[in-house]
Amino acid sequence: RLRSAPVTVRFVTNTTKESKKDLLERLTGLGFDIAEHEIFTSLTAARNLLEQQQVRPLLLVDDKALPDFTGIGTDNPNAVVVGLAPEHFHYEMMNRAFR
């Protein structure tokens, strides 16, 4: 019904554990009729902000989420993006983030 209605359809999630592509594959595997451009995640919002502010982040995100930041410069970071990534929350990485 929504697809035939005069509304824009979006699938919104706050997940930071997987890329939009992985999420799309999981949802289509469950039978959802969905296109990648219809998915909006917190990683999408973070990427949009990084691009708007033109900053170079240290990405403290799960490795599966990294594809959503392809093309974003991360050399000499001047910002930090934090997602659910317990394997990256150790002294060395936290020290880098605070610097």
Secondary structure as GFF3:
##gff-version 3
##sequence-region A 1 99
A	DSSP	beta_strand	11	13	.	.	.	ID=ss1
A	DSSP	alpha_helix	20	29	.	.	.	ID=ss2
A	DSSP	three_ten_helix	36	38	.	.	.	ID=ss3
A	DSSP	beta_strand	39	41	.	.	.	ID=ss4
A	DSSP	alpha_helix	42	53	.	.	.	ID=ss5
A	DSSP	beta_strand	57	60	.	.	.	ID=ss6
A	DSSP	three_ten_helix	63	69	.	.	.	ID=ss7
A	DSSP	beta_strand	79	82	.	.	.	ID=ss8
A	DSSP	three_ten_helix	86	88	.	.	.	ID=ss9
A	DSSP	alpha_helix	91	98	.	.	.	ID=ss10
###
